Amino acid sequence: MSLPTTIPQRVPVGQEPLPRLVRPESLRDALDAAWAGCTPYRGGTVLFGEFEGWQPQPAALVDLKRVAELHGVRLQQDELVLGAATPLQAVLSDPLVNRCLPILQQVTGMIGNIRVRTAGSIGGNLCAGERSSDLLTLLVALDARVVMARSGGSRTVTISDFHLGHRQVDLQPGELLTEIKVPAPNEARAAYRKVQFTGRPSLSVAAVVRAGQPDIQHVVIGAAGDRPQSITWPLGDQPATEVIRELAYASDHAFGAKYKRAAAVVLVERTLQDLAAVLTASEPPPC
Ligand SMILES: Cc1cc2nc3c(=O)[nH]c(=O)nc-3n(C[C@H](O)[C@H](O)[C@H](O)COP(=O)(O)OP(=O)(O)OC[C@H]3O[C@@H](n4cnc5c(N)ncnc54)[C@H](O)[C@@H]3O)c2cc1C
């Protein structure tokens, strides 16, 4: 066996070469950069944390902050459309969100702190694929869809199909999440609660009744197992304890699965009480 004549130099921690940074101002240029292999980011509140130690740094990044097409909220054909790079704080203070979908404003306001919400985006929250995402639980309950684009095309899937499992999403290399679409926002009356001991929720419940199906309660339990779990039952009925207990529960850094199972029964009951109160309040103004 021959020994190598040169010993490779170890790069000291903190002196690794910086990734190449691309800062496009159009969606087309952002898609080209993503297609060329640049890793997308908006706030970096998840991505840059991953660089600290255990994840290899990408060779190139594409910053989505300047891409106007990925920002803002609008109503389009009875859907509330949110640009994926819209910061959480902008969602929270958007007049259209406040008027048409106040539950989204309420839940976004529960996320992290002002620094996280100012830098972090709605798309980044979903693309990170965390099971402990408040927005994931709520958007599944609201039957939201997400739009992904790549150079030369786009596709739309339900948010339930997009989230494949804890930290796994249906996002192909070169694709960007561009929009989140909530159908008929004004027809949904909703309530949301969560149990949270540290930075992220350990259990969350979103309950929704739609004008088209006024006798059905759609309940989604999030952060319990690897994916949000949906159950439906008639409006006004008592929650079926055994149905809630049979769902999947995974321990996390804050609570064991056994605790979550017991807490879920109580949290569902309380969220449905909140929903009943919302339903008896006056109708929201049309948006
Ligand atoms: C201290 C703290 C507390 C938090 N508390 C909560 C909480 O209570 N509830 C909750 O739900 N969340 C919470 N979060 C999560 C927070 O919402 C996310 O960190 C934030 O929204 C991510 O957005 P970002 O733009 O910074 O994502 P980035 O870090 O920029 O990106 C995250 C991931 O998504 C990818 N990505 C980003 N945008 C796109 C895109 N448009 N297309 C394709 N891929 C993309 C990136 O490549 C990366 O893999 C917390 C985070 C922190 C740091």
The ligand as a Tripos MOL2 file, in Angstrom:
@<TRIPOS>MOLECULE
LIG
   53    58     1     0     0
SMALL
NO_CHARGES

@<TRIPOS>ATOM
      1 C1        -37.3170   30.2450   17.1530 C.3       1 LIG1
      2 C2        -38.3250   29.6990   16.1660 C.ar      1 LIG1
      3 C3        -39.6240   29.4680   16.6110 C.ar      1 LIG1
      4 C4        -40.5670   28.9450   15.7160 C.ar      1 LIG1
      5 N1        -41.8320   28.6950   16.1650 N.ar      1 LIG1
      6 C5        -42.7340   28.1610   15.3190 C.ar      1 LIG1
      7 C6        -44.0590   27.8810   15.7610 C.ar      1 LIG1
      8 O1        -44.4360   28.1280   16.9040 O.2       1 LIG1
      9 N2        -44.9120   27.3310   14.8620 N.ar      1 LIG1
     10 C7        -44.5590   27.0550   13.5640 C.ar      1 LIG1
     11 O2        -45.3840   26.5820   12.7880 O.2       1 LIG1
     12 N3        -43.3020   27.3200   13.1210 N.ar      1 LIG1
     13 C8        -42.4000   27.8580   13.9630 C.ar      1 LIG1
     14 N4        -41.1450   28.1360   13.5140 N.ar      1 LIG1
     15 C9        -40.8180   27.8550   12.1150 C.3       1 LIG1
     16 C10       -40.8660   29.1220   11.2480 C.3       1 LIG1
     17 O3        -42.1950   29.3630   10.8630 O.3       1 LIG1
     18 C11       -39.9640   28.8540   10.0550 C.3       1 LIG1
     19 O4        -38.6350   28.8510   10.5540 O.3       1 LIG1
     20 C12       -40.0770   29.8850    8.9350 C.3       1 LIG1
     21 O5        -41.3870   30.1130    8.5140 O.3       1 LIG1
     22 C13       -39.2890   29.3520    7.7400 C.3       1 LIG1
     23 O6        -39.3180   30.3200    6.7070 O.3       1 LIG1
     24 P1        -37.9440   30.7720    6.0210 P.3       1 LIG1
     25 O7        -38.3190   31.6510    4.8920 O.co2     1 LIG1
     26 O8        -36.9710   31.3140    7.0120 O.co2     1 LIG1
     27 O9        -37.4260   29.3630    5.5030 O.3       1 LIG1
     28 P2        -35.9260   29.0500    5.0000 P.3       1 LIG1
     29 O10       -35.0580   28.7040    6.1660 O.co2     1 LIG1
     30 O11       -35.4680   30.1260    4.0880 O.co2     1 LIG1
     31 O12       -36.2310   27.7180    4.1550 O.3       1 LIG1
     32 C14       -36.6900   26.5510    4.8180 C.3       1 LIG1
     33 C15       -36.6140   25.3540    3.8620 C.3       1 LIG1
     34 O13       -37.5440   25.5250    2.7980 O.3       1 LIG1
     35 C16       -36.8900   25.6390    1.5420 C.3       1 LIG1
     36 N5        -37.6120   26.7220    0.8520 N.ar      1 LIG1
     37 C17       -37.9070   27.9450    1.3570 C.ar      1 LIG1
     38 N6        -38.6950   28.6090    0.4970 N.ar      1 LIG1
     39 C18       -38.8900   27.7980   -0.5620 C.ar      1 LIG1
     40 C19       -39.6330   27.9050   -1.7800 C.ar      1 LIG1
     41 N7        -40.3810   28.9910   -2.0810 N.pl3     1 LIG1
     42 N8        -39.6250   26.8730   -2.6540 N.ar      1 LIG1
     43 C20       -38.9100   25.7570   -2.3620 C.ar      1 LIG1
     44 N9        -38.2050   25.5820   -1.2320 N.ar      1 LIG1
     45 C21       -38.1960   26.5940   -0.3480 C.ar      1 LIG1
     46 C22       -35.4240   25.9160    1.8420 C.3       1 LIG1
     47 O14       -34.5610   25.3850    0.8650 O.3       1 LIG1
     48 C23       -35.2540   25.1870    3.1780 C.3       1 LIG1
     49 O15       -35.0620   23.8180    2.9620 O.3       1 LIG1
     50 C24       -40.1950   28.6570   14.3680 C.ar      1 LIG1
     51 C25       -38.8840   28.8920   13.9420 C.ar      1 LIG1
     52 C26       -37.9570   29.4200   14.8120 C.ar      1 LIG1
     53 C27       -36.5500   29.6750   14.3240 C.3       1 LIG1
@<TRIPOS>BOND
     1     1     2 1
     2     2     3 ar
     3     2    52 ar
     4     3     4 ar
     5     4     5 ar
     6     4    50 ar
     7     5     6 ar
     8     6     7 ar
     9     6    13 1
    10     7     8 2
    11     7     9 ar
    12     9    10 ar
    13    10    11 2
    14    10    12 ar
    15    12    13 ar
    16    13    14 ar
    17    14    15 1
    18    14    50 ar
    19    15    16 1
    20    16    17 1
    21    16    18 1
    22    18    19 1
    23    18    20 1
    24    20    21 1
    25    20    22 1
    26    22    23 1
    27    23    24 1
    28    24    25 2
    29    24    26 1
    30    24    27 1
    31    27    28 1
    32    28    29 2
    33    28    30 1
    34    28    31 1
    35    31    32 1
    36    32    33 1
    37    33    34 1
    38    33    48 1
    39    34    35 1
    40    35    36 1
    41    35    46 1
    42    36    37 ar
    43    36    45 ar
    44    37    38 ar
    45    38    39 ar
    46    39    40 ar
    47    39    45 ar
    48    40    41 1
    49    40    42 ar
    50    42    43 ar
    51    43    44 ar
    52    44    45 ar
    53    46    47 1
    54    46    48 1
    55    48    49 1
    56    50    51 ar
    57    51    52 ar
    58    52    53 1
@<TRIPOS>SUBSTRUCTURE
     1 LIG1         1 GROUP 0 **** ****
